[in-house]
């Protein structure tokens, strides 16, 4: 995948702020996010795999930041 294309996709997703969540506040799965942002039908299979990896990393980072914020709130 073109690195500029991947960077633009990640930038587009980040432009929405926090990652999308369901009605209970749980983040959507990577597969659901691909559908949410309309990426499942617009990318090739190999491109989808690369974006899925990026989404998983974004979820991990967001969860980590939330955990750090909770710890600092108790300090």
MDTraj code that builds the backbone (N, CA, C; nanometers):
import mdtraj as md
import numpy as np

residues = "UNK UNK UNK UNK UNK UNK UNK UNK UNK UNK UNK UNK UNK UNK UNK UNK UNK UNK UNK UNK UNK UNK UNK UNK UNK UNK UNK UNK UNK UNK UNK UNK UNK UNK UNK UNK UNK UNK UNK UNK UNK UNK UNK UNK UNK UNK UNK UNK UNK UNK UNK UNK UNK UNK UNK UNK UNK UNK UNK UNK UNK UNK UNK UNK UNK UNK UNK UNK UNK UNK UNK UNK UNK UNK UNK".split()
xyz = np.array([
    [0.0842, -0.1172, 0.0000],
    [0.0000, 0.0000, 0.0000],
    [0.0889, 0.1237, 0.0000],
    [0.0497, 0.2195, -0.0738],
    [0.1165, 0.3481, -0.0787],
    [0.1168, 0.4084, 0.0621],
    [0.2334, 0.4466, 0.1114],
    [0.2425, 0.4989, 0.2487],
    [0.1640, 0.6283, 0.2657],
    [0.1534, 0.7084, 0.1610],
    [0.0754, 0.8314, 0.1689],
    [-0.0729, 0.7991, 0.1829],
    [-0.1173, 0.6975, 0.1128],
    [-0.2573, 0.6571, 0.1213],
    [-0.2888, 0.6093, 0.2626],
    [-0.2011, 0.5269, 0.3184],
    [-0.2204, 0.4771, 0.4538],
    [-0.2199, 0.5935, 0.5532],
    [-0.1256, 0.6854, 0.5383],
    [-0.1171, 0.8006, 0.6275],
    [-0.2434, 0.8863, 0.6181],
    [-0.2942, 0.9051, 0.4971],
    [-0.4158, 0.9846, 0.4798],
    [-0.5369, 0.9160, 0.5417],
    [-0.5453, 0.7843, 0.5295],
    [-0.6561, 0.7094, 0.5895],
    [-0.6506, 0.7226, 0.7415],
    [-0.5324, 0.7045, 0.7992],
    [-0.5168, 0.7178, 0.9444],
    [-0.5502, 0.8605, 0.9876],
    [-0.5061, 0.9586, 0.9129],
    [-0.5378, 1.0980, 0.9435],
    [-0.6869, 1.1254, 0.9383],
    [-0.7519, 1.0674, 0.8394],
    [-0.8975, 1.0824, 0.8264],
    [-0.9675, 1.0243, 0.9489],
    [-0.9271, 0.9057, 0.9897],
    [-0.9876, 0.8413, 1.1069],
    [-0.9621, 0.9251, 1.2312],
    [-0.8402, 0.9746, 1.2480],
    [-0.8059, 1.0567, 1.3648],
    [-0.8821, 1.1887, 1.3665],
    [-0.9220, 1.2377, 1.2500],
    [-0.9933, 1.3658, 1.2443],
    [-1.1275, 1.3605, 1.3174],
    [-1.1781, 1.2414, 1.3438],
    [-1.3050, 1.2260, 1.4148],
    [-1.2865, 1.2314, 1.5664],
    [-1.1636, 1.2387, 1.6127],
    [-1.1373, 1.2396, 1.7563],
    [-1.1242, 1.0977, 1.8072],
    [-1.1981, 1.0667, 1.9140],
    [-1.1918, 0.9312, 1.9689],
    [-1.2474, 0.8311, 1.8686],
    [-1.2012, 0.7099, 1.8808],
    [-1.2499, 0.6037, 1.7931],
    [-1.3955, 0.5739, 1.8254],
    [-1.4730, 0.5288, 1.7264],
    [-1.6159, 0.5055, 1.7488],
    [-1.6418, 0.3945, 1.8497],
    [-1.7516, 0.4117, 1.9241],
    [-1.7910, 0.3146, 2.0255],
    [-1.9385, 0.2804, 2.0070],
    [-1.9791, 0.1701, 2.0694],
    [-2.1193, 0.1309, 2.0626],
    [-2.1998, 0.2079, 2.1676],
    [-2.3263, 0.1751, 2.1813],
    [-2.4152, 0.2456, 2.2739],
    [-2.3718, 0.2308, 2.4196],
    [-2.2914, 0.1286, 2.4492],
    [-2.2457, 0.1043, 2.5858],
    [-2.1070, 0.1627, 2.6127],
    [-2.0520, 0.2329, 2.5158],
    [-1.9218, 0.2954, 2.5323],
    [-1.8037, 0.2061, 2.4998],
    [-1.8315, 0.0853, 2.4502],
    [-1.7232, -0.0061, 2.4124],
    [-1.6786, 0.0251, 2.2701],
    [-1.5477, 0.0336, 2.2500],
    [-1.4964, 0.0590, 2.1156],
    [-1.5409, -0.0506, 2.0200],
    [-1.5672, -0.0090, 1.8982],
    [-1.6031, -0.1069, 1.7955],
    [-1.4825, -0.1948, 1.7657],
    [-1.5082, -0.3149, 1.7179],
    [-1.3992, -0.4030, 1.6759],
    [-1.3346, -0.3448, 1.5503],
    [-1.2182, -0.3947, 1.5191],
    [-1.1476, -0.3485, 1.3991],
    [-1.2351, -0.3708, 1.2752],
    [-1.2989, -0.4865, 1.2678],
    [-1.3830, -0.5175, 1.1519],
    [-1.5002, -0.4200, 1.1412],
    [-1.5631, -0.3900, 1.2558],
    [-1.6762, -0.2955, 1.2547],
    [-1.6292, -0.1550, 1.2193],
    [-1.5085, -0.1179, 1.2646],
    [-1.4559, 0.0139, 1.2293],
    [-1.4289, 0.0239, 1.0801],
    [-1.3819, -0.0849, 1.0223],
    [-1.3590, -0.0851, 0.8771],
    [-1.4903, -0.0559, 0.8039],
    [-1.5984, -0.1145, 0.8516],
    [-1.7298, -0.0895, 0.7920],
    [-1.7759, 0.0529, 0.8233],
    [-1.7583, 0.0945, 0.9481],
    [-1.8008, 0.2271, 0.9943],
    [-1.7433, 0.3378, 0.9048],
    [-1.6149, 0.3264, 0.8739],
    [-1.5481, 0.4285, 0.7930],
    [-1.5576, 0.4008, 0.6433],
    [-1.6275, 0.2946, 0.6034],
    [-1.6456, 0.2641, 0.4617],
    [-1.5210, 0.2113, 0.3939],
    [-1.4302, 0.1535, 0.4716],
    [-1.3039, 0.1069, 0.4149],
    [-1.3112, -0.0372, 0.3654],
    [-1.4040, -0.1146, 0.4177],
    [-1.4125, -0.2564, 0.3835],
    [-1.4381, -0.2760, 0.2342],
    [-1.5174, -0.1867, 0.1764],
    [-1.5505, -0.2061, 0.0350],
    [-1.4653, -0.1240, -0.0608],
    [-1.3849, -0.0320, -0.0065],
    [-1.3093, 0.0552, -0.0968],
    [-1.1606, 0.0225, -0.1076],
    [-1.1127, -0.0758, -0.0302],
    [-0.9714, -0.1109, -0.0339],
    [-0.9524, -0.2552, -0.0795],
    [-0.8357, -0.2836, -0.1340],
    [-0.8035, -0.4217, -0.1692],
    [-0.7821, -0.5001, -0.0399],
    [-0.7760, -0.6309, -0.0501],
    [-0.7576, -0.7161, 0.0674],
    [-0.6261, -0.6832, 0.1381],
    [-0.5191, -0.6676, 0.0634],
    [-0.3900, -0.6369, 0.1270],
    [-0.3923, -0.4990, 0.1918],
    [-0.4602, -0.4023, 0.1309],
    [-0.4724, -0.2698, 0.1907],
    [-0.5563, -0.2765, 0.3179],
    [-0.6625, -0.3549, 0.3143],
    [-0.7462, -0.3720, 0.4327],
    [-0.6650, -0.4275, 0.5489],
    [-0.5805, -0.5238, 0.5210],
    [-0.4992, -0.5839, 0.6267],
    [-0.4079, -0.4802, 0.6915],
    [-0.3489, -0.3938, 0.6119],
    [-0.2598, -0.2911, 0.6656],
    [-0.3373, -0.1886, 0.7483],
    [-0.4541, -0.1508, 0.7015],
    [-0.5360, -0.0557, 0.7764],
    [-0.5859, -0.1207, 0.9053],
    [-0.6206, -0.2481, 0.9007],
    [-0.6646, -0.3192, 1.0206],
    [-0.5554, -0.3199, 1.1270],
    [-0.4313, -0.3379, 1.0860],
    [-0.3196, -0.3333, 1.1802],
    [-0.3109, -0.1947, 1.2433],
    [-0.3227, -0.0913, 1.1617],
    [-0.3172, 0.0460, 1.2131],
    [-0.4319, 0.0721, 1.3099],
    [-0.5510, 0.0252, 1.2767],
    [-0.6654, 0.0439, 1.3655],
    [-0.6428, -0.0263, 1.4996],
    [-0.5902, -0.1473, 1.4943],
    [-0.5617, -0.2212, 1.6180],
    [-0.4614, -0.1450, 1.7034],
    [-0.3605, -0.0877, 1.6409],
    [-0.2612, -0.0088, 1.7140],
    [-0.3235, 0.1185, 1.7713],
    [-0.4132, 0.1799, 1.6978],
    [-0.4813, 0.2995, 1.7460],
    [-0.5689, 0.2669, 1.8671],
    [-0.6374, 0.1533, 1.8623],
    [-0.7203, 0.1096, 1.9754],
    [-0.6324, 0.0874, 2.0977],
    [-0.5224, 0.0172, 2.0780],
    [-0.4300, -0.0107, 2.1880],
    [-0.3790, 0.1196, 2.2503],
    [-0.3426, 0.2144, 2.1676],
    [-0.2907, 0.3423, 2.2167],
    [-0.3983, 0.4193, 2.2927],
    [-0.5192, 0.4200, 2.2403],
    [-0.6276, 0.4922, 2.3066],
    [-0.6602, 0.4299, 2.4426],
    [-0.6609, 0.2974, 2.4499],
    [-0.6854, 0.2289, 2.5768],
    [-0.5748, 0.2604, 2.6771],
    [-0.4518, 0.2632, 2.6311],
    [-0.3382, 0.2940, 2.7176],
    [-0.3501, 0.4352, 2.7744],
    [-0.3835, 0.5310, 2.6892],
    [-0.3966, 0.6699, 2.7339],
    [-0.5085, 0.6819, 2.8369],
    [-0.6183, 0.6113, 2.8164],
    [-0.7271, 0.6140, 2.9145],
    [-0.6805, 0.5586, 3.0486],
    [-0.6020, 0.4520, 3.0443],
    [-0.5497, 0.3914, 3.1665],
    [-0.4567, 0.4893, 3.2385],
    [-0.3705, 0.5559, 3.1632],
    [-0.2785, 0.6547, 3.2215],
    [-0.3566, 0.7681, 3.2854],
    [-0.4604, 0.8144, 3.2206],
    [-0.5428, 0.9227, 3.2752],
    [-0.6105, 0.8798, 3.4054],
    [-0.6573, 0.7560, 3.4111],
    [-0.7223, 0.7063, 3.5331],
    [-0.6222, 0.7035, 3.6481],
    [-0.5015, 0.6591, 3.6223],
    [-0.3988, 0.6526, 3.7263],
    [-0.3648, 0.7939, 3.7738],
    [-0.3523, 0.8878, 3.6814],
    [-0.3161, 1.0244, 3.7206],
    [-0.4302, 1.0937, 3.7944],
    [-0.5546, 1.0515, 3.7701],
    [-0.6690, 1.1093, 3.8422],
    [-0.6654, 1.0715, 3.9900],
    [-0.6073, 0.9571, 4.0227],
    [-0.6006, 0.9116, 4.1601],
    [-0.4784, 0.9639, 4.2352],
    [-0.3893, 1.0287, 4.1626],
    [-0.2645, 1.0780, 4.2255],
    [-0.2857, 1.2075, 4.2986],
])
top = md.Topology()
chain = top.add_chain()
for i, resn in enumerate(residues, 1):
    res = top.add_residue(resn, chain, resSeq=i)
    for name in ("N", "CA", "C"):
        top.add_atom(name, md.element.get_by_symbol(name[0]), res)
traj = md.Trajectory(xyz[None], top)
